Amino acid sequence: MATAKKPAVRNGFKTNEHIVYPAHGVVIVFEKDKMTLRVPMAKAEQVGMRKLAEDDIVDKALEIIKGRARVKRTMWSRRAQEYEAKINSGDLVAISEVVRDLHRASSQPEQSYSERQLYEAALDRMAREISAVSRITETEAIRRIEDSLNKSPKRIAARGDAAEDVADESEDEAEAA
């Protein structure tokens, strides 16, 4: 009679458990890259492997992206290095700061190629972890992130002002007629 194999636990990680590897995000198997990552358990802490974020960290990350972008007035190359470091840290909160800072609404000027690449990398990393934590698809996770981005007070105010301007113009046109 066969018995079910009990998952092995090493350094707090279980066999086949989803983990976060800082340079790649949520891992065990990278389906998109057709790659499986194997890390000697003795080096797990050294490379920064961690368990998935808890729900409260996901909520905090989604709250951060509602905030106002904080862009330092330094050269782009320096900021790009800082954004890259935050993305590769694997820290969901730091990644959400990159998403917040690099997000562009449709009414804003277009991003440069390198800005867009960093934004998409951060968005992808954030969506993958939220997807795994919340047990939803990556598409649903991206929708959830975009909903939070659109709830930013600054973006709501910008949309509200535009709607008021249109209403004012309509009233002016009605009075002129």
Backbone as a chain_set.jsonl record, in Angstrom:
{"seq": "MATAKKPAVRNGFKTNEHIVYPAHGVVIVFEKDKMTLRVPMAKAEQVGMRKLAEDDIVDKALEIIKGRARVKRTMWSRRAQEYEAKINSGDLVAISEVVRDLHRASSQPEQSYSERQLYEAALDRMAREISAVSRITETEAIRRIEDSLNKSPKRIAARGDAAEDVADESEDEAEAA", "coords": {"N": [[0.833, -1.17, 0.0], [0.661, 2.122, -0.982], [1.865, 5.155, 0.389], [1.007, 8.588, 0.742], [3.379, 10.962, -0.269], [4.971, 13.029, 2.005], [5.336, 16.55, 1.975], [8.62, 17.811, 1.735], [10.34, 19.831, 4.086], [12.492, 22.436, 4.065], [14.623, 24.791, 5.446], [12.357, 26.341, 6.009], [10.916, 26.317, 3.636], [8.669, 24.535, 1.541], [8.498, 21.61, -0.534], [7.59, 22.175, -3.874], [6.276, 24.528, -3.235], [5.16, 27.866, -3.861], [7.48, 30.439, -4.315], [9.339, 33.513, -3.895], [11.788, 34.721, -5.91], [14.18, 37.072, -5.97], [15.315, 38.133, -8.469], [13.577, 37.178, -10.375], [10.903, 37.064, -9.555], [7.81, 35.498, -8.654], [8.385, 32.095, -8.247], [9.17, 28.751, -9.108], [8.805, 27.172, -11.288], [9.47, 28.765, -14.287], [7.232, 29.399, -16.396], [6.798, 31.105, -18.586], [9.392, 31.595, -19.45], [10.268, 29.074, -19.941], [11.817, 27.608, -18.051], [13.299, 26.091, -15.214], [14.021, 26.784, -11.89], [16.584, 25.972, -9.722], [17.816, 26.121, -6.555], [20.471, 25.805, -4.343], [19.65, 24.935, -1.073], [21.18, 25.94, 1.001], [21.964, 28.364, 0.057], [19.682, 29.831, -0.157], [18.815, 31.944, 1.557], [20.875, 33.767, 1.134], [20.545, 34.489, -1.599], [18.184, 35.76, -1.414], [15.692, 34.505, -1.462], [12.232, 34.132, -0.73], [9.107, 33.502, 0.985], [5.789, 33.776, -0.47], [4.202, 37.002, -0.427], [2.165, 38.135, 2.282], [-1.417, 38.667, 2.607], [-1.837, 41.237, 3.736], [0.442, 42.642, 2.982], [0.136, 42.687, 0.224], [-2.157, 44.283, 0.105], [-1.058, 46.643, 1.124], [0.798, 47.25, -0.893], [-0.94, 47.712, -3.05], [-2.183, 49.947, -2.059], [-0.091, 51.768, -1.992], [0.35, 52.289, -4.722], [-1.739, 53.92, -5.272], [-0.974, 56.351, -4.453], [0.727, 59.55, -4.865], [3.045, 60.007, -7.501], [6.503, 59.776, -6.876], [9.07, 61.275, -7.998], [12.444, 61.601, -8.233], [14.645, 64.366, -8.728], [16.919, 63.646, -10.351], [19.45, 62.525, -12.663], [18.242, 60.58, -15.423], [19.552, 58.113, -15.871], [20.572, 57.436, -13.375], [18.22, 57.278, -11.816], [17.001, 55.193, -13.203], [18.701, 53.066, -12.561], [18.147, 52.878, -9.827], [15.427, 52.189, -9.903], [15.617, 49.716, -11.2], [17.065, 48.296, -9.276], [15.175, 48.229, -7.208], [13.165, 46.681, -8.417], [14.552, 44.258, -8.798], [14.988, 43.604, -6.175], [12.953, 42.111, -5.244], [11.113, 42.763, -3.377], [7.821, 43.329, -2.741], [6.585, 45.737, -1.973], [8.524, 47.687, -2.64], [8.611, 47.254, -5.398], [6.033, 48.021, -6.068], [6.266, 50.743, -5.676], [7.835, 51.484, -7.846], [6.059, 50.9, -9.937], [4.053, 52.774, -9.342], [5.519, 55.219, -9.611], [6.342, 55.196, -12.301], [4.064, 54.912, -13.816], [1.936, 55.993, -16.43], [-0.779, 57.948, -17.247], [-3.283, 57.982, -19.833], [-3.598, 60.612, -20.593], [-1.191, 61.791, -20.133], [2.242, 62.674, -21.116], [4.017, 60.521, -23.446], [6.029, 57.665, -22.487], [9.598, 57.128, -22.401], [11.45, 54.605, -24.191], [13.061, 53.084, -22.4], [11.925, 53.758, -19.927], [9.384, 52.683, -20.257], [10.017, 49.954, -20.487], [11.034, 49.386, -17.909], [8.77, 49.987, -16.375], [6.936, 48.063, -17.343], [8.277, 45.724, -16.581], [8.209, 45.948, -13.781], [5.419, 46.03, -13.361], [4.699, 43.494, -14.349], [6.099, 41.8, -12.564], [4.872, 42.517, -10.157], [2.212, 41.828, -10.7], [2.444, 39.058, -11.076], [3.049, 38.143, -8.5], [0.824, 39.029, -6.995], [-1.123, 37.619, -8.33], [-0.437, 34.96, -7.66], [-0.656, 35.03, -4.837], [-3.332, 35.822, -4.439], [-4.645, 33.92, -5.828], [-5.587, 34.265, -8.495], [-5.859, 34.992, -12.04], [-3.059, 36.254, -13.979], [-3.894, 38.291, -15.647], [-6.211, 39.177, -14.351], [-4.998, 40.113, -12.052], [-3.456, 42.231, -13.059], [-5.536, 43.895, -13.885], [-6.594, 44.502, -11.409], [-4.455, 45.946, -10.301], [-4.351, 48.104, -12.105], [-6.852, 49.222, -11.592], [-6.409, 50.172, -8.995], [-4.374, 52.023, -9.549], [-5.835, 53.873, -10.997], [-7.359, 54.945, -9.012], [-5.972, 56.855, -7.778], [-5.746, 59.904, -6.026], [-4.823, 62.179, -7.408], [-5.153, 61.438, -10.087], [-7.903, 61.043, -10.175], [-8.765, 63.622, -9.597], [-7.763, 64.931, -11.849], [-9.312, 63.753, -13.854], [-11.818, 64.573, -12.974], [-11.62, 67.39, -13.142], [-11.366, 67.67, -15.895], [-13.845, 66.72, -16.693], [-15.471, 68.666, -15.529], [-14.641, 70.915, -16.99], [-15.593, 70.281, -19.553], [-18.333, 70.257, -18.992], [-18.674, 72.956, -18.24], [-18.06, 74.192, -20.697], [-20.171, 73.241, -22.242], [-22.328, 74.465, -20.951], [-21.708, 77.149, -21.447], [-21.898, 77.2, -24.236], [-24.619, 76.647, -24.482], [-25.726, 78.908, -23.297], [-24.856, 80.856, -25.087], [-26.292, 80.231, -27.35]], "CA": [[0.0, 0.0, 0.0], [1.476, 3.334, -1.108], [1.452, 6.281, 1.231], [1.258, 9.887, 0.105], [4.66, 11.528, 0.14], [4.822, 14.263, 2.763], [6.243, 17.55, 1.41], [9.831, 18.069, 2.505], [10.471, 21.218, 4.525], [13.893, 22.807, 4.27], [14.773, 26.23, 5.685], [11.053, 26.994, 5.997], [10.259, 26.168, 2.341], [8.16, 23.191, 1.261], [8.621, 21.168, -1.914], [6.541, 22.661, -4.781], [5.641, 25.741, -2.726], [5.535, 29.064, -4.599], [8.397, 31.317, -3.603], [9.755, 34.68, -4.66], [13.23, 34.81, -6.141], [14.248, 38.488, -6.304], [15.588, 38.488, -9.862], [12.567, 36.64, -11.294], [9.535, 37.137, -9.045], [7.246, 34.253, -8.122], [9.051, 31.015, -8.98], [9.549, 27.347, -9.013], [8.973, 26.968, -12.728], [9.172, 29.96, -15.073], [6.561, 28.89, -17.59], [7.018, 32.03, -19.698], [10.777, 31.468, -19.915], [10.545, 27.64, -20.102], [12.997, 27.38, -17.231], [13.069, 25.717, -13.824], [15.094, 27.283, -11.046], [16.966, 25.134, -8.592], [18.763, 26.856, -5.734], [20.891, 25.03, -3.171], [18.97, 25.5, 0.083], [22.131, 26.677, 1.826], [22.088, 29.715, -0.5], [18.348, 30.438, -0.28], [18.779, 33.242, 2.242], [21.867, 34.626, 0.482], [20.006, 35.028, -2.851], [16.998, 36.539, -1.097], [14.422, 33.786, -1.646], [11.276, 34.307, 0.358], [7.751, 33.013, 0.736], [4.901, 34.782, -1.045], [3.747, 38.049, 0.482], [0.875, 37.926, 2.954], [-2.481, 39.533, 2.089], [-1.686, 42.621, 4.194], [1.503, 43.261, 2.17], [-0.493, 42.936, -1.08], [-3.018, 45.457, 0.307], [-0.175, 47.805, 1.272], [1.349, 47.537, -2.222], [-2.021, 48.307, -3.849], [-2.43, 51.28, -1.502], [1.042, 52.603, -2.404], [0.216, 52.739, -6.11], [-2.769, 54.966, -5.333], [-0.343, 57.604, -4.038], [1.329, 60.456, -5.843], [4.372, 59.58, -7.958], [7.634, 60.48, -6.243], [10.176, 61.187, -8.942], [13.584, 62.426, -7.82], [15.176, 65.214, -9.795], [18.279, 63.226, -10.687], [19.556, 62.081, -14.057], [17.468, 59.378, -15.707], [20.362, 56.897, -15.737], [20.65, 57.134, -11.942], [16.893, 56.82, -11.391], [16.773, 53.878, -13.819], [19.433, 52.092, -11.739], [17.41, 52.717, -8.573], [14.212, 51.424, -10.214], [16.05, 48.344, -11.488], [17.423, 47.685, -7.989], [13.921, 47.952, -6.488], [12.51, 45.556, -9.087], [15.325, 43.04, -8.538], [15.014, 43.307, -4.739], [11.911, 41.125, -4.984], [10.231, 43.303, -2.342], [6.587, 43.746, -3.386], [6.337, 47.146, -1.668], [9.458, 48.468, -3.463], [8.17, 47.098, -6.788], [4.828, 48.846, -6.236], [6.722, 52.135, -5.776], [8.267, 51.665, -9.234], [4.826, 50.95, -10.743], [3.442, 54.085, -9.069], [6.331, 56.322, -10.134], [6.503, 55.149, -13.762], [2.763, 54.814, -14.493], [1.498, 57.16, -17.2], [-2.173, 57.937, -17.677], [-3.376, 58.256, -21.267], [-3.529, 62.055, -20.814], [0.172, 62.248, -19.865], [3.176, 62.442, -22.229], [4.483, 59.137, -23.585], [7.268, 57.291, -21.812], [10.702, 56.7, -23.251], [11.516, 53.145, -24.31], [13.611, 52.486, -21.176], [10.923, 53.923, -18.875], [8.311, 51.713, -20.527], [10.55, 48.621, -20.168], [11.084, 49.244, -16.448], [7.384, 49.963, -15.893], [6.348, 46.76, -17.666], [8.937, 44.703, -15.75], [7.676, 46.084, -12.423], [4.012, 45.638, -13.415], [4.675, 42.044, -14.516], [6.554, 41.198, -11.306], [3.834, 42.759, -9.161], [1.03, 41.044, -11.091], [2.704, 37.641, -10.854], [2.939, 37.815, -7.079], [-0.578, 39.209, -6.591], [-1.83, 36.483, -8.929], [-0.159, 33.764, -6.859], [-1.181, 35.208, -3.481], [-4.796, 35.918, -4.467], [-5.145, 32.789, -6.636], [-6.304, 34.79, -9.654], [-4.988, 34.996, -13.208], [-2.226, 37.456, -14.085], [-4.723, 39.324, -16.274], [-7.058, 39.735, -13.284], [-4.111, 40.857, -11.15], [-3.134, 43.498, -13.734], [-6.759, 44.708, -13.814], [-6.68, 44.975, -10.022], [-3.422, 46.972, -10.157], [-4.774, 49.275, -12.876], [-7.958, 49.841, -10.845], [-5.801, 50.933, -7.897], [-3.678, 53.173, -10.14], [-6.848, 54.845, -11.403], [-7.983, 55.514, -7.819], [-5.07, 57.864, -7.238], [-6.456, 61.183, -5.898], [-4.389, 63.095, -8.463], [-5.772, 61.019, -11.346], [-9.347, 61.298, -10.053], [-8.927, 65.074, -9.719], [-7.525, 65.288, -13.253], [-10.504, 63.343, -14.609], [-12.922, 65.424, -12.521], [-11.436, 68.721, -13.722], [-11.658, 67.579, -17.328], [-15.297, 66.581, -16.83], [-16.059, 69.968, -15.208], [-14.356, 71.8, -18.118], [-16.533, 69.924, -20.619], [-19.655, 70.71, -18.543], [-18.663, 74.414, -18.337], [-18.124, 74.55, -22.107], [-21.537, 72.942, -22.695], [-23.194, 75.513, -20.408], [-21.378, 78.375, -22.17], [-22.464, 77.069, -25.575], [-26.075, 76.723, -24.355], [-26.052, 80.314, -23.029], [-24.587, 81.623, -26.318], [-27.313, 79.903, -28.341]], "C": [[0.887, 1.246, 0.0], [0.943, 4.423, -0.188], [1.807, 7.569, 0.506], [2.56, 10.46, 0.65], [4.422, 12.87, 0.817], [5.804, 15.294, 2.195], [7.44, 17.794, 2.329], [9.878, 19.551, 2.874], [11.937, 21.474, 4.804], [13.97, 24.315, 4.401], [13.443, 26.974, 5.597], [10.301, 26.894, 4.683], [9.823, 24.727, 2.154], [8.37, 22.872, -0.206], [7.38, 21.621, -2.685], [5.76, 23.87, -4.264], [6.074, 26.921, -3.6], [6.425, 29.918, -3.718], [8.687, 32.52, -4.482], [11.268, 34.671, -4.702], [13.447, 36.216, -6.677], [14.457, 38.834, -7.79], [14.502, 38.023, -10.832], [11.131, 36.766, -10.809], [9.087, 35.799, -8.49], [7.801, 33.088, -8.93], [8.852, 29.63, -8.409], [9.832, 26.987, -10.461], [8.59, 28.269, -13.417], [8.553, 29.494, -16.379], [6.82, 29.778, -18.796], [8.412, 31.848, -20.307], [11.188, 30.019, -20.179], [11.806, 27.238, -19.337], [12.555, 26.981, -15.825], [14.276, 26.168, -13.024], [15.343, 26.304, -9.912], [18.063, 25.886, -7.836], [19.174, 25.97, -4.575], [20.306, 25.693, -1.918], [19.912, 26.289, 0.989], [22.266, 28.12, 1.34], [20.754, 30.442, -0.602], [18.299, 31.824, 0.355], [19.715, 34.233, 1.555], [21.321, 35.249, -0.806], [18.7, 35.779, -2.635], [15.669, 35.849, -1.339], [13.53, 34.016, -0.438], [9.946, 33.681, -0.013], [6.95, 34.127, 0.08], [4.504, 35.796, 0.016], [2.413, 37.646, 1.106], [-0.135, 38.908, 2.358], [-2.308, 40.993, 2.503], [-0.595, 43.356, 3.416], [0.963, 43.58, 0.777], [-1.375, 44.181, -0.975], [-2.181, 46.729, 0.412], [0.388, 48.216, -0.09], [0.299, 48.204, -3.107], [-2.366, 49.706, -3.347], [-1.321, 52.246, -1.943], [0.845, 53.132, -3.821], [-0.912, 53.745, -6.303], [-2.172, 56.341, -5.042], [0.237, 58.397, -5.195], [2.729, 59.964, -6.206], [5.448, 60.426, -7.287], [8.846, 60.312, -7.136], [11.267, 62.148, -8.505], [14.085, 63.234, -9.017], [16.659, 64.891, -10.042], [18.277, 62.772, -12.135], [18.812, 60.763, -14.235], [18.286, 58.11, -15.474], [20.468, 56.469, -14.273], [19.314, 56.613, -11.424], [16.602, 55.432, -11.938], [17.48, 52.787, -13.017], [18.684, 51.825, -10.429], [16.13, 51.901, -8.799], [14.554, 49.958, -10.456], [16.386, 47.608, -10.192], [16.172, 47.344, -7.186], [13.216, 46.744, -7.101], [13.217, 44.25, -8.728], [15.433, 42.692, -7.055], [13.998, 42.216, -4.409], [10.916, 41.576, -3.935], [8.991, 43.898, -3.004], [6.292, 45.226, -3.156], [7.244, 48.031, -2.526], [9.047, 48.421, -4.938], [6.94, 47.966, -7.042], [5.196, 50.327, -6.331], [7.182, 52.445, -7.201], [7.049, 51.776, -10.147], [4.177, 52.321, -10.577], [4.204, 55.22, -9.757], [6.415, 56.356, -11.653], [5.186, 55.049, -14.525], [2.436, 56.122, -15.209], [0.041, 56.977, -17.582], [-2.198, 58.312, -19.163], [-3.27, 59.75, -21.572], [-2.121, 62.618, -20.613], [1.082, 61.982, -21.063], [3.655, 60.99, -22.259], [5.797, 58.921, -22.865], [8.349, 57.012, -22.845], [10.697, 55.173, -23.279], [12.005, 52.526, -22.994], [12.648, 52.641, -19.995], [9.837, 52.866, -19.016], [8.762, 50.298, -20.151], [10.568, 48.385, -18.657], [9.681, 49.166, -15.863], [6.766, 48.585, -16.133], [6.966, 45.641, -16.842], [8.374, 44.739, -14.33], [6.213, 45.629, -12.366], [3.881, 44.118, -13.509], [5.039, 41.342, -13.211], [5.488, 41.329, -10.235], [2.606, 41.893, -9.448], [1.24, 39.559, -10.819], [2.557, 37.265, -9.39], [1.499, 37.972, -6.596], [-1.42, 38.052, -7.118], [-1.662, 35.231, -8.073], [-0.768, 33.865, -5.464], [-2.705, 35.133, -3.474], [-5.462, 34.789, -5.243], [-6.088, 33.265, -7.746], [-5.355, 34.769, -10.845], [-4.147, 36.272, -13.209], [-3.012, 38.604, -14.703], [-5.615, 39.992, -15.235], [-6.213, 40.558, -12.311], [-3.75, 42.208, -11.764], [-4.343, 44.434, -13.678], [-6.905, 45.305, -12.409], [-5.67, 46.096, -9.765], [-3.858, 48.245, -10.874], [-5.946, 49.983, -12.195], [-7.412, 50.691, -9.703], [-5.076, 52.162, -8.428], [-4.678, 54.272, -10.507], [-7.58, 55.476, -10.225], [-7.08, 56.532, -7.142], [-5.807, 59.196, -7.162], [-6.098, 62.164, -7.022], [-5.072, 62.737, -9.789], [-7.274, 61.259, -11.333], [-9.606, 62.785, -10.229], [-8.746, 65.51, -11.173], [-8.735, 64.922, -14.104], [-11.683, 64.231, -14.253], [-12.835, 66.81, -13.118], [-11.789, 68.712, -15.193], [-13.164, 67.482, -17.541], [-15.987, 67.914, -16.538], [-15.847, 70.949, -16.354], [-15.332, 71.553, -19.252], [-17.923, 70.423, -20.259], [-19.749, 72.239, -18.646], [-18.794, 74.868, -19.783], [-19.534, 74.323, -22.644], [-22.507, 74.012, -22.218], [-22.972, 76.822, -21.146], [-22.0, 78.357, -23.565], [-23.98, 77.21, -25.528], [-26.505, 78.17, -24.128], [-25.885, 81.161, -24.288], [-25.678, 81.396, -27.364], [-28.602, 80.495, -27.971]], "O": [[1.75, 1.408, 0.863], [-0.266, 4.584, -0.016], [2.78, 7.63, -0.246], [2.811, 10.447, 1.855], [3.751, 13.742, 0.265], [6.967, 14.972, 1.956], [7.288, 17.96, 3.54], [9.505, 20.413, 2.079], [12.55, 20.829, 5.655], [13.442, 25.041, 3.559], [13.408, 28.122, 5.153], [9.156, 27.339, 4.603], [10.526, 23.803, 2.562], [8.415, 23.78, -1.036], [6.256, 21.468, -2.207], [4.701, 24.198, -4.798], [7.225, 26.977, -4.035], [6.16, 30.098, -2.53], [8.329, 32.547, -5.659], [11.938, 34.619, -3.67], [12.94, 36.533, -7.753], [13.816, 39.754, -8.298], [14.503, 38.43, -11.994], [10.211, 36.585, -11.607], [9.885, 35.054, -7.923], [7.703, 33.083, -10.157], [8.385, 29.466, -7.282], [10.931, 26.56, -10.817], [7.517, 28.818, -13.166], [9.259, 29.226, -17.35], [7.038, 29.282, -19.902], [8.586, 31.935, -21.522], [12.318, 29.758, -20.591], [12.723, 26.623, -19.882], [11.552, 27.481, -15.316], [15.418, 25.957, -13.432], [14.414, 25.869, -9.232], [19.097, 26.24, -8.402], [18.311, 25.43, -3.883], [20.46, 26.901, -1.734], [19.475, 27.214, 1.674], [22.637, 29.003, 2.113], [20.71, 31.571, -1.092], [17.794, 32.77, -0.25], [19.378, 35.408, 1.411], [21.6, 36.415, -1.086], [18.164, 36.372, -3.571], [14.632, 36.506, -1.415], [13.987, 34.086, 0.702], [9.692, 33.37, -1.177], [7.374, 35.283, 0.072], [4.473, 35.486, 1.207], [1.636, 36.902, 0.508], [0.246, 39.866, 1.685], [-2.596, 41.895, 1.717], [-0.694, 44.566, 3.211], [1.29, 44.622, 0.209], [-1.349, 45.038, -1.859], [-2.546, 47.766, -0.141], [0.447, 49.406, -0.402], [0.606, 49.151, -3.831], [-2.795, 50.556, -4.127], [-1.592, 53.412, -2.232], [1.141, 54.295, -4.095], [-1.032, 54.352, -7.366], [-2.781, 57.368, -5.344], [0.23, 57.958, -6.345], [3.5, 59.557, -5.337], [5.309, 61.642, -7.153], [9.566, 59.318, -7.038], [11.047, 63.356, -8.416], [13.954, 62.816, -10.167], [17.524, 65.762, -9.949], [17.221, 62.65, -12.756], [18.757, 59.937, -13.324], [17.767, 57.134, -14.934], [20.455, 55.276, -13.969], [19.269, 55.63, -10.684], [16.032, 54.59, -11.243], [16.925, 51.707, -12.813], [18.599, 50.682, -9.979], [15.788, 51.035, -7.994], [13.86, 49.065, -9.971], [16.035, 46.439, -10.026], [16.109, 46.29, -6.554], [12.725, 45.879, -6.376], [12.57, 43.257, -8.395], [15.913, 41.613, -6.705], [14.151, 41.488, -3.429], [9.97, 40.851, -3.63], [9.098, 44.87, -3.752], [5.797, 45.9, -4.059], [6.78, 49.026, -3.083], [9.126, 49.429, -5.641], [6.815, 48.575, -8.105], [4.501, 51.087, -7.005], [6.946, 53.543, -7.705], [7.003, 52.637, -11.026], [3.796, 52.954, -11.562], [3.603, 56.075, -10.408], [6.545, 57.431, -12.238], [5.185, 55.096, -15.755], [2.632, 57.21, -14.668], [-0.329, 55.963, -18.173], [-1.242, 58.891, -19.68], [-2.895, 60.125, -22.683], [-1.881, 63.792, -20.892], [0.75, 61.17, -21.927], [3.694, 60.317, -21.229], [6.575, 59.852, -22.657], [8.064, 56.703, -24.002], [10.015, 54.533, -22.479], [11.426, 51.547, -22.523], [12.563, 51.749, -19.151], [9.424, 52.239, -18.041], [7.993, 49.532, -19.569], [10.168, 47.322, -18.183], [9.426, 48.37, -14.958], [6.149, 48.01, -15.237], [6.27, 44.707, -16.444], [8.094, 43.695, -13.742], [5.814, 44.928, -11.437], [3.049, 43.522, -12.825], [4.364, 40.397, -12.802], [5.222, 40.384, -9.492], [2.033, 41.298, -8.535], [0.318, 38.873, -10.379], [2.014, 36.209, -9.062], [1.007, 37.121, -5.855], [-2.32, 37.567, -6.434], [-2.632, 34.527, -7.796], [-1.333, 32.893, -4.962], [-3.301, 34.473, -2.623], [-6.688, 34.708, -5.309], [-7.199, 32.763, -7.917], [-4.157, 34.547, -10.668], [-4.476, 37.245, -12.531], [-2.822, 39.761, -14.328], [-5.765, 41.214, -15.227], [-6.668, 41.585, -11.807], [-3.738, 43.221, -11.065], [-4.188, 45.633, -13.449], [-7.289, 46.463, -12.25], [-5.986, 47.079, -9.094], [-3.751, 49.339, -10.321], [-6.025, 51.211, -12.22], [-7.891, 51.8, -9.466], [-5.152, 53.232, -7.824], [-4.394, 55.458, -10.344], [-8.337, 56.431, -10.404], [-7.391, 57.016, -6.054], [-6.439, 59.593, -8.141], [-6.959, 62.886, -7.523], [-5.514, 63.621, -10.523], [-7.856, 61.632, -12.351], [-10.545, 63.179, -10.921], [-9.489, 66.358, -11.668], [-9.139, 65.691, -14.976], [-12.466, 64.604, -15.127], [-13.844, 67.361, -13.557], [-12.436, 69.635, -15.688], [-13.701, 68.093, -18.465], [-16.963, 68.267, -17.2], [-16.744, 71.73, -16.675], [-15.846, 72.498, -19.85], [-18.627, 70.956, -21.116], [-20.771, 72.769, -19.083], [-19.535, 75.805, -20.081], [-20.035, 75.135, -23.423], [-23.398, 74.427, -22.959], [-23.93, 77.535, -21.443], [-22.555, 79.356, -24.022], [-24.574, 77.817, -26.42], [-27.508, 78.621, -24.681], [-26.673, 82.074, -24.535], [-25.951, 82.279, -28.176], [-29.587, 80.327, -28.69]]}, "num_chains": 1, "name": "protein.A"}
